[in-house]
Amino acid sequence: MTDKGIRVPLPPLEDAEPEVQRLFDAFMRERGNVPNLFRAASLRPPIVLTLFAHLRAVTGPGEVPVLLKELLTVRVSQLNSCAYCLASHTALSRKHGATDEQLSSVGDGHFDGFEPGWRAALAFADAMTPTGGDVTDESYAELARWWTPPQIVEITSVIGFFNYFNRFAEALRIPVTR
């Protein structure tokens, strides 16, 4: 992130309209803060509300372990050099049980310490992120070897969603939430 400063204002939490305030209240209960990305997005309430709903669907409980989803988010954020998402999701990964060794392995791009299905998912993030989603048949086949179609949709959604969030945070120079 550059030191040129944020490009859009972060509105005061108390200025949020009621529906957005309920979203902010949920963040406060769950995380103890309102992420700056969501504060910035709240300048357009319909956008922040759909981002929040999509975040819940993509990162919440499903058929793929939440810890793996967080590690995928960390990997995508590392590949995109997004300090904002990297800080947030490294902390969330730890909250969900990630070890220093796992985070270091993800950061190094060496996934050997993970079980084969997790290795395939992390490698899929490596294949999907720099190519805009144009992954090889071999990369997909390795993912499909370990995961069901609904799980593949979840994994791909996490990778795609956080590529979007990374670009949003970087383009608007959103500061890391403290």
C-alpha positions in Angstrom: 0.0 0.0 0.0 1.3 3.4 -0.9 1.6 6.2 1.6 -0.4 8.6 -0.6 -3.5 8.2 1.6 -6.9 6.8 1.2 -8.9 7.9 -1.8 -12.4 7.8 -0.3 -13.5 8.9 3.1 -14.3 6.4 5.9 -17.6 7.6 7.1 -18.2 7.8 10.9 -19.9 4.7 12.1 -22.7 6.6 13.8 -23.6 8.2 10.4 -24.6 4.9 8.9 -28.2 4.4 7.8 -30.1 1.8 10.0 -29.6 -1.3 7.7 -25.9 -0.5 7.4 -25.7 0.1 11.2 -27.0 -3.4 11.8 -24.2 -4.7 9.6 -21.7 -2.6 11.6 -23.1 -3.9 14.8 -22.6 -7.5 13.6 -18.9 -6.7 12.9 -18.5 -5.2 16.3 -20.0 -8.3 18.0 -18.0 -10.7 16.0 -14.6 -8.9 15.5 -14.6 -6.0 17.9 -14.3 -3.5 15.0 -15.8 -2.5 11.7 -13.3 -3.3 8.8 -12.3 -0.1 7.0 -13.2 -1.8 3.6 -16.8 -2.0 4.8 -16.7 1.5 6.1 -15.5 2.7 2.7 -18.1 0.6 0.8 -20.8 2.0 3.1 -20.7 5.1 1.0 -23.0 3.1 -1.3 -25.3 1.2 1.1 -26.6 -1.3 -1.5 -23.0 -2.3 -2.3 -21.9 -2.7 1.3 -25.0 -4.8 2.1 -24.4 -7.2 -0.8 -20.7 -7.4 0.0 -21.5 -8.4 3.5 -24.0 -11.0 2.5 -21.6 -12.4 -0.1 -18.8 -12.4 2.5 -21.0 -14.5 4.8 -21.9 -16.9 2.1 -18.3 -17.3 0.9 -16.3 -17.4 4.2 -18.8 -18.7 6.6 -19.5 -22.4 7.5 -20.0 -24.6 4.5 -18.6 -27.7 3.0 -15.0 -26.5 3.2 -13.3 -25.9 6.5 -13.3 -22.2 7.5 -9.6 -22.4 8.3 -8.8 -23.5 4.8 -10.9 -20.6 3.5 -8.9 -18.2 5.6 -5.6 -19.7 4.5 -6.7 -19.3 0.8 -7.6 -15.7 1.5 -4.1 -15.2 3.0 -2.5 -16.8 0.0 -4.5 -14.7 -2.5 -3.7 -11.5 -0.5 0.0 -12.4 -0.5 0.0 -13.0 -4.3 -1.7 -9.7 -4.8 0.4 -7.8 -2.2 -2.7 -6.6 -0.4 -1.5 -5.5 3.0 -5.1 -4.7 4.1 -6.5 -8.2 3.5 -3.3 -9.9 4.5 -3.4 -8.3 7.9 -7.1 -9.0 8.5 -7.1 -12.5 7.3 -3.8 -13.6 8.9 -5.4 -12.6 12.2 -8.6 -14.4 11.3 -6.6 -17.5 10.3 -5.0 -17.5 13.7 -8.4 -17.1 15.3 -9.5 -20.3 13.4 -6.5 -22.3 14.5 -3.8 -21.6 12.0 -0.3 -22.2 13.3 2.8 -20.1 12.6 4.1 -23.0 10.6 1.0 -23.1 8.4 1.1 -19.4 7.8 4.8 -19.5 7.0 4.2 -22.3 4.5 1.4 -20.4 2.8 3.6 -17.3 2.7 6.4 -19.3 1.1 4.2 -21.0 -1.4 5.3 -24.4 -0.1 2.3 -26.4 0.8 3.9 -29.8 1.5 3.0 -29.7 5.2 -0.7 -29.7 4.3 -2.9 -32.7 3.5 -3.3 -33.4 -0.2 -6.7 -31.7 -0.6 -5.5 -28.6 1.1 -2.4 -28.5 -1.0 -4.5 -28.8 -4.2 -6.7 -25.9 -3.0 -3.8 -23.7 -2.2 -2.1 -24.5 -5.5 -5.4 -23.7 -7.2 -5.3 -20.2 -5.6 -1.7 -19.9 -7.0 -3.0 -20.9 -10.5 -6.1 -18.8 -10.5 -4.9 -15.5 -9.0 -2.3 -14.3 -11.5 -4.2 -15.6 -14.5 -7.6 -13.9 -13.9 -9.0 -17.4 -13.5 -7.5 -19.1 -16.5 -6.4 -22.3 -14.8 -5.1 -25.4 -16.6 -7.0 -28.6 -16.9 -4.3 -30.2 -14.9 -4.7 -27.7 -12.0 -8.4 -28.2 -12.0 -8.1 -32.0 -12.2 -5.9 -32.0 -9.1 -8.5 -29.9 -7.2 -11.3 -32.2 -8.4 -9.4 -35.2 -7.2 -9.9 -34.2 -3.6 -13.0 -32.0 -3.6 -16.7 -32.4 -4.6 -18.3 -29.9 -7.1 -20.0 -28.0 -4.3 -16.7 -27.7 -2.4 -14.9 -26.6 -5.6 -17.5 -23.8 -6.0 -16.7 -22.7 -2.4 -13.0 -22.8 -2.9 -13.2 -21.0 -6.2 -15.6 -18.4 -4.7 -13.1 -17.7 -1.8 -10.3 -17.2 -4.3 -12.3 -15.0 -6.7 -14.0 -13.0 -4.0 -10.7 -12.1 -2.3 -9.1 -11.2 -5.6 -11.9 -8.7 -5.9 -11.5 -7.5 -2.3 -7.7 -7.1 -2.8 -8.3 -5.0 -5.8 -10.9 -2.9 -4.1 -8.7 -2.3 -1.1 -5.6 -1.5 -3.1 -7.3 0.8 -5.7 -8.9 2.9 -2.9 -5.8 2.7 -0.7 -7.9 1.6 2.3 -5.8 1.5 5.5 -5.5 -1.6 7.6 -8.1 -1.7 10.3 -6.7 -1.2 13.7 
